[in-house]
Amino acid sequence: MPFALSRRGFIGSTAALSAAPMAARAASADAAAPVPVNPLVKNRADAQVFRHDDGHYYMTGSVPEYDRLVLRRSKTIAGLATADEKILWRHEKTGPRSGFIWAPELHQIDGKWYVYFAAGPSGGGDDVFRIRTYVVVCDGADPMTGSWSVLGEFQTPWDSFNLDSTSFVHKGVRYFAWAQREPGIDTNSNLYLAPMKTPLTLAARPARLTVPTLDWEVRGYKVAEAPAVLHRNGRLFMTYSASATDARYCLGLLTADENADLMDPKSWRKSPRPVFVTNRDTSVYGPGHNSFTVDEQGRDILVYHGRDYEAIEGDPLFNPDRHTRVQRLYYTADGTPDFGVPVGNGPLPERFISAASPMALLAHDGARLIGGNPSLAQTQFRQTKGRAGKESMMLSPILMPDHYLVAGKDGSVTLQPDSNSADFALRSQFVRLEDKAQGTLRFAAVAAPGKALGLADGQVRLVRTRDAAAYWRAD
């Protein structure tokens, strides 16, 4: 019995929760959608965020105490940062669901709300890691106001460690994907896929999609876990997390043609290298356990957790500082997701395409500004509040967060660190001018009246404000 698709054409998995500020870009094209600020929610790992047909974003994830299931919702992604959080269910006093509560996911199946999560018994010793997948169900149409109760344990072929489940619909069939330790295979967990029969059972024996064998999958532990699925550009992309949950944690990618037999492991191609890893330039460590959603404009968003620092005292599993983060997901020319790098703390960055030279973006090569199309991370710039009045702003590349665009007296534009001088405070200031009708914008230089940031003759420099070279399109 196939289940009905509840998220339109979008399929995905995973979420998170707590508190973070919002930022509104000057002259934003959509005042109703404030810009999310990373970390979106502190101390919420195993992040799942998705946009439902009711117009709300729903968000759940692991809490540091590992003792409860929580949920919040908002009309905007940024609003999740301060949205009220409801406790849906607490772990039991004794028994198989009295210990750790991990990695919840919210799904609506045939009109009913379910949360899939991993749980184990309390009592200490190795028994606390007798982790299995369980389901709670809501008795009402609204998951925030209904009552939740245990439906039961999800039935997999082996009575062994399993967790990080997700569900999606493809071609009218609802599938269940999860991580499990299979008897006879020397790993901590592998990825499995099977069609669902009921919310607690499978309709067929599962397919083993991948076993962690590559060097980046077995650092600390031999792990493939936390699958998340995205259907785009004629293919299904399944991300998964690998290795230990410290700075070595990373994302891998499986890819299948949308018309392939998903239950044939040969239909899935594994990326030879991780697609999303720790980045010291942006100070995000151990990014992983992701989900996918769309922003208010319908653009794909990557949701994941990561720490602000690398050094961890003790077992990283019990470190509370895995924070929920979001960022735009882009694509390469052949339609493959380009994850780039974790973008770091602060308002989400943008890319700026020259309106006069559409193949060229504002970019940088180290400390040198260029116009071109290098790696994704080299084209992402963060806008922050300026120092020359409420309309002013500053631009900084995510890979060099302590450097800013500075307009020189000779018309040059360079990347410079903050010198705390009056000259820097003036020349690093721009005003963002948007033409909503044309979908373009300009960055007028405060220090050079009548001049704006432009790309002319292949160089990033100041040009006259009304020159064609001064116009950009935000991406």
N, C-alpha and C positions, 0 to 999 in steps of 0.2 A: 504493500500500500504506500504509494508515494505521498509525501507531505507537501502542503502548499507552500510556495515561496512567499516569504513575508517581508522581504526587503527589496522588492522590485528586481531590477536586473543586477543589483549590486550584491556580491557575496563576500563574506569576510569573517573575521574572528578576533577576539581579545580586547581588554579595557583597563581603567584605573581611577583614583580619587584623592582630595584634601583642600588646598588653597593657594591661589596665585593671582597677581594683579592683571588688569587688562590694559591695553594701549589702543588708542584710536589714532590712526594716521591722519595728519593734517589734510583737509580737503579730500577725505576718503570717498571713493566712488560709491560705497555702500555703508552709510552711517549706521545701519541697523546691525551690521556685523563687525563688532570690534575685533581688533587684531589679537589673536592669542599670544600670550607671553610664556616662554619656557623658563623653568618647568611649569607645565600647565597645572599639575596637582602634585604636591610634595608627598612623599612617603606612601605612594600607591604603585605597586609593581604589577607585572603581568597584565598590562593595560588592554582593556577592550572599550572602544568607543564606536558607536554606530548611529546613523541617522535613520529613524523609523518613519513609516508613512504618515504618522501623526504630526510630523514636523519637529519633533524633539530629538535631541541627541541624548542617548543613554550611555552611562558610563559605570563600569564596575571594575574591580581588581582586588589584588591581595593587600590586606592591611598588615602592618608590621607585627601585630600580635598574633596573626594567623588564627583568629578565633571567631570570625563572623563573616557573613556575606552582606555587602553593602551595595547601594545603588543610588545614583543621582541622575538628574536630567536637566536640560536647558534648551532654549530655543537656538542658542549659538554655541559653538565650540568654546569660545572664550568664557562664556557664562558658566561652563562646567567648573571653572576654578573656584567659584564662590557659591555654587548651588548647594542647597540643603542635601544632606546625605542621609538616606534611610537605612536602618539595619533591617534586612529581610529575615535573617535567621542567624542564630548563634550555635556554636558547636555544643554537643550534648555533654552531660556530666560524665558519662561513662560510655563504653562501647566503641565501635569502629569509627564513629564520627566525633570523638571527644578530644582529638589532638589537633594537628595542623589542618588548617583550611586554606587551600591554595587555588589560585588561578580560576576564578569563576568566569563563566560566560553566560550572558543572557540571550535567549532565543525565543521567538514566538513561532510555535508550530501548530498549524490548524487552529489558530485563534487563541491558543492557550500559551501562557508565559512559563518558561522553564529556565532554571539556572543549573548548568552543569559545573561541577567543581570537584576538586580532589580533596580527600580527607583521610586521616589515619587515626589510630587510637592514641590515647594518652597513656602515661605510666612510665615513660622513660625507656632507655635502652634502644636496641635496634627495632623493637616493635613499633615505635612511633613512625617509622618509615614504611610501615605496611600500608602504603598509599593506594587507594582505589578511587574510582570515579563514581560520584553519586549525583542525584538529581533532586531538586526541590521544585514544587509546582505552586503556582499562584491560583487562588480560588476566584479571582476577579479579573475584569478586563483591564484594570489599571495596575501595573506592577508596583507602583509607588504607594497605593492605598490598600491593595488586596492583602490577604493573609497567605503566608507561605508555609508549606509542610513538606516533609520528606516523601518523595515518590518511591525511591528505592536506589539500589546499586545498579549501575550500567553493566550489562553482561558482555564481557569480552571472552575470547576462547581460552584464556589462561588466567589462573588465579595468581596474578603477579603484579608487581609495581606498575601502575598506569596512571596517567594524568594528562592535563593540558588538552582537553577535547574541544573540538569545534564542529559545527554542522553547517552545511551549505546545500543548495539545490542546483542541479545542472541537468538540463534537458528533461525536466519533470521528475527527476529522482533526487530524493534527499539522501545525502551522504553524511557519514560521521568520520572524522579524522582525529587521531589521537596519538599519544606516545606511550610505549609500553616496553617493559623488559620481557623479552621472549625467552622461555626456557631453552637452553642449549646454545644461546648466542651470547658471547662475552662482551656485552655492552650494558650501559646503564639504561638506555632507552632507544628504540627505533620508531619510525613513523609508520602508521597503518591507516588504511582506508577501507570502508565498506558501506554499502547502502543500508539504510535504516529500515527496520520493520515497524517498530514502535519507539516511543521516546526512551525506552530502556533496553531495546534489543536490536540486533543486527539481522539483516535479511540474507546475508551470505557470509561465507568465510572471508576474513579480511585479506587484503593485499598488503604485503610488506613493501612500502615505497622506497625506503632508504634505511641503510645501516651506517652509523658514523664510523668512517674508516680513514678519512683524510686528516692530515695533520692538524688543521684548524678546527676539526670536529671533536678531537680527543684530548684537548689540553685540560688537564686536571681530571676530567671525567669523559667517558665516551658517550656523548649525548647528542641525540636529535629529538627535539621536543617543540611544543608550542606551535603547531601548524596554523597558518592563516592563509586564506584563499582569496584571490582576486581574479576576476574574469574580464580581460581586456584584450583588444586587438587580435581576436581570433585564438587566444590561448588562455589556459588556466595557469596562473602563477601561484605556487604554494611556498611561502616563506617558512622557515623553521629556525629555531635557535640551537646553538651548538656550544659545547665545551662548558667549563665551570662558570658559575654565576658571578665571577669577579670581572676584571678588565678584559679577560680573554673571551668573554661571552660575545657572540656575534650572530649574524643572520646568514643562512644559506638559502638557496632558491632552487626549487624544482619547477620544471615547465612542461606542460603537455598541450598538444593541439586540442582545440575545443571539440573536435569531432573524433578524437581518439577514444579508445576503450580505457577509461580511467582506472579500471580494476586490473589492467595489465601493467605491471611495474616497468616494462620496457617502454611504455608510453611517456614516462617521466624522465626528463633529462636533468641531471644535477649540475649546478654551477661548480666548476673546478676550484673556485676561490670564494671566500665569503663576500657577500654583497654589501654588508654594513658592519662596520667595526669601530672600536675605540678610536677617538681622534683627540690627540693631546693639544692641537692648536685650538680646538673649540671647547676643550675641557669637558668632554662627555665620555664616560668610561663604562664599558660593558653594555652597550645598547642591545636590546633584544626583547623577546616575548612580545611581538608586535600584533597589531590588528590594522585594518584599513577602514577608512570612512571617506566621506566627501565633505568639502566645506560648503558654505552657504551659496557659493557660485557653482557647485557641482564638480569642483576639481578634486582629484584624488589626494587624500591625506594619509600619511603614515603615522601611526600611533605606536609608541614603544616606551620602554623604561630605560633609564640610565642614571649613573651616579655623576656627581660633580667632582669627584676625586678618585684617585687610583688606590692609595694605600688603605687597606682595611684591616682592622684588628679582629682576629678570630675568624670564624666561619662566615664567608660572605652571605650565606643563606640567612643569617640572623642580623645582618646589617640593615637598618631600616631605611637607608637613604637612596633607594631606587625610586626615582621620581618619574611620573608620567609626563611624556613629551610628545609634541606633534610637529609635523613639518610637511610641506608640499612634497608630493611624489611626482617626479618627472619621468619622461620616457626618451629612450634613444631613437634614432632614425628608423630602426627596424621594429619599434613598438615594444621593446623590452623595458621593464622598469629600471630607471636610473636612480638609485637610492642616495647617491652622493655621500655626504658625511653627516653625522649628527650636527645640527646647526648651532648648538650652544645656547646659553641662556640669553633671554631678552626677547623682544618682539620678533615675530617670524620675519625672516629676510625676504627680499624680492629679487627678481632679475629685471634688468632694463635693456630692452631691445631698441636699437637705433631705428627711428621711424624712417630716416633717410637711407639707411643701409640695413635692411631687415635681416641680413645674415650675420650681423655683428652685434654683440652685446657688450655692455660695460663690463669689463673684466680686469683681472690683474695677474701679473706674473711676478710673484714675490712682491716687492714694494713698488713695482712699476705698473701703472695703469695702462691698459691696452684696450683696443676694440677688437673683438673676435669671438670665437666660440670654443674656448678650451674646456677643461673639465667643469662639471656642474658647480662644484664648490668654489671655483675661481670666478664664477659669475653671480654669486649670491652676496648681496649687500644688505646690511641692517640699518634701518632708519631709526634714529633716536632723537630725543628732544634737544633742541638747540639752546643757545645762550644769548640770542639777540632778539628777544621778544617771543611771544607765543606762536608766531607763524614760522619761526626758524627751526631748522632741523640739521642733523649731521648724518653723514653716510660712512659706514665702516664695513670692510669686508669680513665675512665670518671667519676666515682663516687667519686674519690679523686683527682681532677685536680691539687691540690697543692703538690702531692706526685709523686715521680719518682722511677723507678727501679734503684737500686744502687748495684754495685758489691763489696762485702766485701773482705778484704784481706784474709779471711779464706775460700773463695770460695762460701760463701753464697750470695744470692741475696735477697734484702729486699726492701720494700717501705719506702721511707723517704722524708720528706719535704725538700725543698731547704734551706740549711743552709748558703748559700752564701760563703762557704769556698772553698779553693783551693782543698781540698780533695773531697768534693762533686762534684765540677766542673770536676774532673777527673773520679771519680768512677760512675757517672751517665751517662757516655758517651758510646755509642755502635756504631758499624758500621754495617749497614744492607747489607748482602751479599746474592744475589739472584742467584739461578741456574734455569734459565728460562726453560731449557730443561727438568728438573725434576719437575719443579713447586714447588720447596722448597726454603727456605731461612734460614739464620743463623744470629744471632746477636753477633758479635765479641766484646768482652769487651776491651775497650781502655786501661783500667787500668791493664789488665791481659793478656798480649800477649800469643797467643796460646790457649786462653780459650774463650768460648762463652756461652750465655744463653742456658740452657738445662733443660730438665725434665728427671730426672733419679731416679729410685727407689721411684717414687711418690713425689719427692721433686724438687722444682724449685731452681736450683743452677748453678754454673759454671761447665762446663765440657770441655773436650778437643774439639777443634774446629772441628775435623773430626769425633768425636764420633757420632753414630747414634742418640743419645739423643739430639744433638745440632740442629737437623733439624726440621723446622716447615713449616706448610702450611698456607698461609694467606687466610682468609675467610672474 
